[in-house]
Amino acid sequence: MTDDIDEARDWRGDEIDCGACAHQALASAGRCRLKHACVRDRYARRIDRFFNWNPELADSYVAHPHFEVSAIAAKHASVFLLSPLLDDPEETVRWNAARRLPKRLVLRLRTDVHREVRIRIASLLDDSELLPMMADPDYYVRLVIARRVAPSLLARMIDDEEAEVRRVVARRIPRDWLLQMASDRDAIVRLEIAQRLAPDLLSRLRYDPDWRVRYEVASRIAVGDIAELADDGDGFVQEMARSRVTGRQERLGEIPG
């Protein structure tokens, strides 16, 4: 069965002529097929099928001028041929080479010009190798780092300029560090902190400007520290605080059950 795309053209846009192909013997053996599995086709899916069927031919295509061919060949070729591809102008080629090479060779791609390469490189590295990437100019790269690196190494990302990065940090840092982020400029980050703080530490956030944070505080703070929240300007916060005060009084028999 062929792909839905009817045309069979090479990367230059020329129509593919199987009669002029060096792999005619493969076609006879059922190891390539026009519009389905063809190394000369410009569509990546067809090129990929060709190398899946004929991985032993990948070595001769790692330097092909069409980046799709070179990138896909890199998935099958000998690793000894891949180092030069780390300097290829196409990010897809660089990444496909990097994923198979020893880490010591790909560390320089931590500063690759293309964010997608840096994001993918981050998925290959260990904690100590990720530290220089914590200052990456792209927020999403830093987000990936914040999700992957050991929590004990997140101290330097507590003040990251991007709120979404700090939110991940707030979810993962050791609990002993949580109060360092209790005054974060973003309410969602402070809410993450409030949700992780022990009840006896929540009093610091009783006067937070965001009602969602105060509501979280009112739902978990020690009842002895909840008085101000029972008169909070937000109805939801006030209701939560008063219900907890009432519940405590009922348990103590201070008011009729």
N, C-alpha and C positions, 0 to 999 in steps of 0.2 A: 504494500500500500504506500502511495506517495503522500507527501505533505499536501496541505490545502493549497499552497502557493504553486501555480501552474508553471511559471517561468523557471528556466534553469540558466542563470547567468553568473558569470564570475565576478570577482570584486571590482573589476574595471567596468562592468556593465555589458561585456560581450557575451553572446550566446555560447553556451558550452558545447563543444564538439567532442563527443566520446571517441570518435575515430582518430583524433589527434592527441589523445591522452596517453600518458606513459603507463597507465594502470589498466589497460584493456584486459589483461589476463585476470585481474581481480574481478572484473565484471562477469567474465565467463565462469568464474568460480563462485559467483554469488556473494562476493565480498565488497562490492560497491554497487550503487544503483543510482541512475540519474534521477534527480528530484527527490532523492531520499537519503542516500549516503554517498557524499561526493566531496572530496577535498578541494575541488576547484570551485565549488559553489560559494556564493557570497553569504549564504545564510548559515548562522552558527549551528543550528540544530542539525543540519545535514553534514556539516564538517565534523561535528561531534560524533555522529553515528559512524562516519568513516573511520575515525581513530579508535572508536570502541571496537569496531570490527577488525581493525588493522593496527594495533598499537605498536607493532614492531617497525612501522614506517615513520613514527613520530620524529625520530632523531633527524631525519632529513628535512624536516619542515619547521624546526624551531626558529630559523632565520628567514622565514617566508615574508615577503613584503606586505601581505595582507594580515593585519593584526589579529583577526579572528582565527586564522590558521595557526599563527605562531602561539597565541594564547592557549588554544585547545591542544596543540601538540605538546606544550609544556606540561600538561597533565600526565603525559605518557612517556615522554622522552627520558633519556638517561640524565640523572641529576648532574653529571659531570659537564653537561652542555648548557646548564641553566643559568649559571652566574652572569654571563653577559646580558641576559634578559632583564636583570635588575636595573639596567640603564635604558631599557626600551622606552620610547616616547609615549607608548600607550599604557595606561594604568592597569588595564586588564591583563596585559602580558606580564607586567612587573609582579602583580599579585599572584598569578598562577605559578610563576617561577618561585616566588618567595615561600609559598605554602609548602614546598617540597624541599627547600634548601635548609641546611643547618642554621640555627638561630644566629650564630655569630656572624653569618654572612648577610642576614637581612635586617640587622639592627639599624643600619643607616636609613632604612625606609621609615623609621619613626618620624622622620622629618620630610617625608615625601611631599611633593607639591600638591598631590591629590588627596582630599580628605578620605575618600573611600579606601585608598590603600592604607592610610594610617589607621582607620577604623579596623580594617581586617588584620593588620599587623598586630594591633593590640590584643586580638583574640589568640595570638600565638605565644605571647610573651609571659614570663614569670613576673612576680611582684617587683623585684629589684630592677628589672628591665623596663618596667612600666613607669617608674618614678619620673624620668625626664618628660614623659608625655602628659603629666598632670598640668603642665603649663601650655598645652597645645592651644593654638589660636582658635580652633574650631570647638564650639561648645559640645557638639555631639561626640567628638573624640574624647573629651574630658568626661562626658557622661558614661561612656563605655568603660573608661578607666575607673571611675567611681563605683561602678557595678562589679568590677572584677578584682580590684586590688584588695589585699587583706585589710579588714577594718582598722587594724592597728597602724596602718600607713596613711590613713585619710586625714590626718591633722592639717596638712598643708592645703586641703581642699575645702576646709570649713568656710573660708572667705571667698570661694569662687564667685566670679561676677555673675554667673548664670544661676537663677533660682532653681531650675530643674536639677542642676548638678548638686546644689546644696541640699535639695530635698532628698536625693539618694544618699548623700553623706549623712544626713540626719537619721535616716533609717538604719544605717549600718555602723556608725561609730560606736565605740565602747560606751556603755551607759555613764561611766565616770566623766565623759567629756560633754554630755548633753547640755549642761548649763552654759557652756561656752557659746551655744547657738540659740539660747533662749531669747536673745534680743535681736535675732535676725530681722533684716528689713522686710522680708517677705512673710506674709501671714501663713501661707501654706507650709513653709518651712517650720515656722513656730508651732503650727498644729502638729506636725510630725514629731517635734520635740515633746510637746505636751502629751501626746499619746504614749510616749515611751518613758517619761519621767515617773519615778515612784511617787505615790500620793503625798508623801511628806515633803517633797521638793516642789510641788506645784504652786505653792503660795506666791512664788516669784512671778507667775503669769496671771495672777488674779485680776490685774488691771490692764491686761493686754487690750490694745485698741480694736482687735477683731473679735466679734461675738462668737465666732466658731471656736477660737482658742479658749475664750472664757467659758463657753459651754462645756468643752472637754474638761476644763479645770473643775467646773461645778459638778460634773458627773463623777469625779474621782478624788477630789481633794478631801483631806480629813474634815469631818463635819465641824470640828471645833474651829476651823479656819474659814468657814464658808459664809459667815455673817454678811460681809459686804456684798457677796454675790446674790444673796436673797433679795437685795434691793437694786439689783443691776438694771441698767436702763434698757436692756434687751429683754423682751418678754420670755423668749425661750430659755435664756440663761437664768432669769429670775424663777421661772417655773421649776427648772431642774433643781436649783439650789433649795427652794422652799420644800419641794417634795422630799428631798433628802433630810432636811431638818425635821419635817413632820414625821418621817419614817423613824428617825432616831428617837424622837420624843415618844412615839408609840411603843417602840421596843423597850424604852426605859419606864413606861407606864406613866409618863408625865401628862399625857392627854388620853382621853378615852379612845380605845381601839375602834 
